[in-house]
């Protein structure tokens, strides 16, 4: 039997709790020690769940590969149409991507590649580069000032994101793995090679990395610039629709 990777925080956390409870209860535990062991488990498993729940943090705070990392953030400006698109293009170097960048474009290095990420109309194309995807339409409010937050999401199977909402549409481009997203309207599943996932702003959501392959994705939150990109939703709990995915 092989052990899970070192960054599988949930597995290692629960293993530690298991050994702690075994030591506390023993193989011939009396009732008092058994109750003590169960109490310890309840107290310690809470942090395990927190360890597996990923919130997005600035990439400067990165301590390992797995997690959700904010790799770029910037203004898009006023959007004058009811919908826009997210364009993803690869370039051989960051300098080449910078040379092709327009006013609503962002250049990042992520997942081993140089990317030009642009918010624009359908059919827009930059100079040069390799077109990877055009994702949309993204539902927006005409006349509103928007900002774009880009994230690199690397989740091991079983990792989750706690319940939250966004002040604008979210979209994923999945390079590997599978992710299930639950909202009050049901669930959506995003897979590498499949159609992109687009979620309108507003409703609460809960995300789980499913399948057996590590999720590797680029994520966009195109949000009302006067509001935070993400707000926790402690008043909503998912039904667990993604557990059987």
ABEGO torsion letter per residue (X at the ends): XBBBBAABAAAAAAAAAAAAAAAAAEABBBAAAAAAAAAAAAAAAAAAAAAABBBBBBAAABABABEBBBABBBBAEBBABABBBBBBBBBABAAAAAAABBAABBBBBBGGBBBBBBBBBBGBBBBEEBBABBBOBBBBBBGBBBBBBBBBBBBBBGBBBBBBBBAEBBBBBBABEBBBBBBAAEBBBBBBGBBBBBBBBGBBBBBBBBEABBBBBBBBBBBBAABBABBBBAABBBAGAAAAX
